[in-house]
Amino acid sequence: MDEHRIGFLGAGGIARSHAFALNSLKYFYSVPPAFRLVAVSSAREESRSAFAADFGFERHMAAEDLFNLDEIDTVFILGPNSVHYPHLEAAAGMTNVQRIYLEKPVCSNKSEEDGLSRIAADNGHGKIIQVGFQFLMGPAIREALIFSKDNDLGTPIHFSFTLKHRDYLNASYRKKRRTRLTPAPDGGAMADLGSHALSLMVAFLGSGIQIVSALQSGSYPDVPRESDLYSELSLFDPKTGAVGNVSGSRVSSGIGDMMAFEIFYEKGALRYNSFYPDRFEYFFEKGGDWSTRFTGSNYSPVTSFPSGHVPAGWLRALIHAHYVFLSGNDPSAFVPGLEHGIEVQRLVRETAENMEIFRKKTWK
């Protein structure tokens, strides 16, 4: 297997998670992808130098210098939301780069969204681009996606997807994440958290789902009034006639991170809750009973660490996302490419437009 030569754009909290995932591959896979951590960049010299020393990068530098490194063939875009698009545009122009891992959200505005569509349409760039919707790599969600394609559940009728979080109730947490408090589509609960729920909806139900309306709530003096701390969408799928809702929350008291969904079809149903990360449930009208499919860490290829029956969480899904990104050795996985990221971003942008309509109607 060829050795991937990796560069990180970003040295913050999410970059730490990616460094952990890469350095953990050797524990989970008998034939892990080979790689070198060549360089890391960020705006502050002290943060990137400490990151390089802590996680084994050979050198650190400013972003403009990393873009000129010919030896890098794999780029992870992990900086603040506002630089995701310009960093992708620059990485796409690097001649030797073959793979780009792009954290969500993929961009911040309609102009950048149009630019992403041009990059996606340029088949000549020849690069593998994977977007950071790692919930798709959770074992139960991965298996539920396969199950939904392999079984005749009929046409979807209604659905619900949600990701709830609580930490923004705390002023100290909001202060540390001030850059994420900008209004949608650059920031806000739907862009930051609800986009994962939108990603699952697109994976299960396909593209083209329309937003009918959007609501938002939550208010603090240190948060811009237009920024959604909780938001909820009403949606319609013109392909099937199904309707449903998606919500994203930063202020749900008593909940750490909870991803959950329900899809009700003509012939059955599927449901999942991340409080039980090693299982999903399904129902067939012809059978009349709910059944539980236990997955454990049921990945392909089969891994021996940890054993297959243990529960798997967010970091384990992130590790498998990196395995898929570098090796491509899981043909059953739903891999969120750039087109997937663009479709989720369309929904995030239209969420912002619909929330503005809601504010004009209801705010005094």
N, C-alpha and C positions, 0 to 999 in steps of 0.2 A: 504494500500500500504506500502511495506517495506521501511524503511529509508535507503537511500544510504549514505555511509560514504566516503566522497570525499577527494582525495589528488591531489594537483596541482604540476606538475613538470614544473616550470617556473613562473616568476613573472614580466614579461615585458608587453609591450603594448597589445599583443594578449591575454595574460592572463587576463588583465583588462576587455577586451571584454567578455571573457567567464564568469568571475565573475559577470559582469552585467547581462548577459543572464540568469545565474542560479538564481540570486536574483530577476529577473523580472518574473519568471514563475508564481508566485502567483498572479500577476496582470492580466495575460492573460487567465489562465485556471481555471475552477471552481474546478477541483480536480487536483492540481499540484502534481508532484512527491515530496515526502518528502526526505530531505537530510540534512546532517551536513557537514560543511566545516571543516574538521578535521585538515589538515596540508597543508602548502605550502613550496616548496623548491626552491632555486636558488643558483647560485654560490656565490653571495655576501650576507653576513648576513644582511647588512643594508637595501638592497632592499626587501628581503623576510620578514623582521620584519615589515617594513612599509606597505607592501602589506597585511600581515595578519591583522594588525590593521585597515587598511582602508576598507577591504572587509569582515571582520568577520570570519577569520580563527582562530581556537582555538590555533594553535601553528605554529611555523615555524622551519625549520631544513635544514640540507644539504640533498642532494638527496640520498646518501647512507643510511642515517638514515630513510628516508621516505620508502625506499624499505623494511625495516625491521618492519614496522608498521603492525601488524596483524589486527588491527581494520579497516583498509581501505579496501573497496570493489570496489571502483570506482576510476580510475586514469585518469587525463587529462595530456597529454604530450604536453607541450606548450613552450619548450625551443628553443634555436637556432637550425637551420636545422641540424647541424652536430651531435646533440645528439638525434635526433628523434629515429633512429634505436636502439642504445644501451639502451635508456630508454624504448622503447617498449619491447625489449628482456628481460630486467630486470622485467618490470611490468607483462609480460606474465608468468614469473616464480613465481609471488607472489600467494601463495596458495589461499588466501581468496578473491583475486580480481576477480570480475565477469564481469566488464565492463571497456573498455579502449577507450578513445577518443583521437585519434592521429591526430595532426595538420599536414598539408601538408607542404613541401614534405615529403613523408613517409621515405625516406632514401637519401643517398648522393652518392652511387656508386653501381657498379654491384655486388660486394661481399655482400653488405648489402641487395640488391634486392633479391639475391638468399636466404639469410637468412629469408627474409620476406615470400618468397614462402614456405620455410620449416615450418614456423609458421602457415601459412594459411592452409597447408596440414595436420597439426596436429589437427585433429578433437577432440583429447582428451583434449585439453586445455580448452574447454568448455566456452570460454570467448566471449562476444559480443564486437567486435572491430568496431568502426565507425570512418571514416576519415573526416577531416574538410573541405569538399567541400560544404559549406553552401549555395552556389548559387542554388544548387539543391532543397533547401527548400524555395526559393522565391516563392510566391504564383502563379505568372504567369508562371514561368518555371515549377513548380510542376504540374499545370493544363495543360500546353502544353505537358508535358510528358504523362500524362494520355490521353489527346486528341489524341496524335500520336499512342497510343496503341489501342484505342477504335475505330478509324476510318481508313478506307481503303484508304490510300493516295498512295498506290502503292510502287514500288521500288524506293529508293533514286537514283538520277542522279548526282546532285552536291550540295555542301554545303560550308558554311563559318562560322567560329566561331572566335570571337576576344574579348580580354580584353585589353583596353587601359587605360593608366594612365599618369600623367604628372610630378609628383613631383620630379623625379630624374633629371629634368632639373636644379634644384637648388642645388648648391654645399653644402649648409647647410644640406639639406635633405640627400644627399649622405653620408655626414660625419656621421650623426646619424645612418645610416643603413649600415655601412661599411661591416658588416659580410654577407650582402646579395649581395655584389658585386663580390663574387667569381665566377669563370667561371662555366658553366653548367657541370654536372647535379646538383652540390651542390647549385649553385646560378644562377643568371641571370634572365632575364625577362620571359623566357618561364617556368622555374622552379617555380618562385615566383608568377607570375600573369597568364601567359598563361596556367599553369596547370589547372586553373579553367575552361578555355575554352576547354581544352582537356577532362576534366571531363564531361562537358556537351556533347561533341561529343560522348564519350563512352556511356553515358547514353541514348542518342537518337539513335545512330547507332550501338552500340555493340562493342565488342572487336575484335582484330585482324587487325585493320586498319594499313596500312603500310605507313611509311614515304618514299617519293620518293626523296625529297631534302629539304634543309634548307638554309635560308639566315639570315644574321644578319647585324645590323648597329648600329651606335652611338658610340662616342668616347670622353673621357675626360681624362686629365692627371692623375686624382685621381682614375680612374677605370681601372682595369686590361684589357689589350687590347682584350683578348679572351672572356671577359664577355659580353654577349649580352644585350644591352639596348633596342633593338627592334629585334625581330626574327619572322620569317614567315616560315611555313611549307607547302609543297605540299604533299598531301596524296592520297592514293588509297585504296579502300575497296574491297578486293578480293571476299567477299561474294556476293556483289551486282554489282560490276563494277563502283560504284560511285567514283567520285574524288572531291577534295575540298581543302580548306586551313584553317589553324589555325594560328593566330598571337597573340603575346603578346608584349605589349609596356610599357616602363617606361617613355617615352620621347615624348608623343603626346601632343603638346602644345594646350592649350585651353580645355583640357578634364580632369575632375577629375578622376572618375572611370566609364568606359563605357563597359558593357558587352552586346554583340549583337550576334545574329546568324540568318542565313537563311538556310533552307533546302528545296530543290526543288525535288519533287517526280514525278513519271509518271502521277499521277492523281491529284496533288495539291502541296501545299507549306505551310510552317510554317515560321514565323519570329518573332523576339523579340528584343527589345532594352531597356536597363535598364534606359534610360532617361524617359521611360514610364513604371514604375515597376508594375503597376496594370493591365496590359493587354498584350495579344499576338494576333497576326493576323494569319489567315489561309485562304487558297484559295482552292476551288475545281474546276477542269476543267469543270465538268458537270454543275456547277452553274454560273461560269464566273465572279464572283465578289469577291474581298477581303472582309472578315468579321473580326470584332474585337470582341474578347472575353474579357470582363472586369472581373477581378477577385477580386480587392480590397484585403483585408486580408482574403481571402477565404481559411481558414485552416480547417482541420478535426482533432480533434473535433472542432466544431464551437466555436469561442471565442467571448467574449463580450467586451473586451478591447484591442485595440480600436474597434470601430464598424466595421462590415465587409466591408463597402464601402470605408474605408480610404486607401490611398496608403501605400504600405509596402516596406521597404527598407532592407539594409544589416543586420542591427541589429535585425530586426523582423525575418528574415530568420534564423539568428543564434539562437534566442530564441526558435524557433520551432525545430531546429536541436537538441537542448538540451532536449526539451520535448520528441522527438522521441527517443533519446538516452537513457533517463532514464525510459521511460514508455513503449515504443514500440506501443503506441496507435494511429498509423496512418498507417494502412495497405496499403493505396494507395501511400504512399510516396516512392520515390526511395531513399533507404538508402545506401550511399556509404560505403560498407564494405572494409575489407582489400584487397580482390581480386580486387576491383575497384581501390583502391589506387595503387596496384602493376601494373595494366595495364596502369594507367596514368604515373607512374614512368618509365615504359618501354619506353613510348613515349618520356618522358623528356630525358632519357639517349640516346635514338637513335637520338634525336634532337642534343645533344652535339656531337655525332659522325658525323652527317651530316654537322653540322656547321664547324667542323674541316676540312672536305673535301672542303667546300666552301672557307675557309680561305686559304687553300693551293693552290687552283685554282686562287684566285683573289687578295690576299694580296701580296704585294711586300716587 
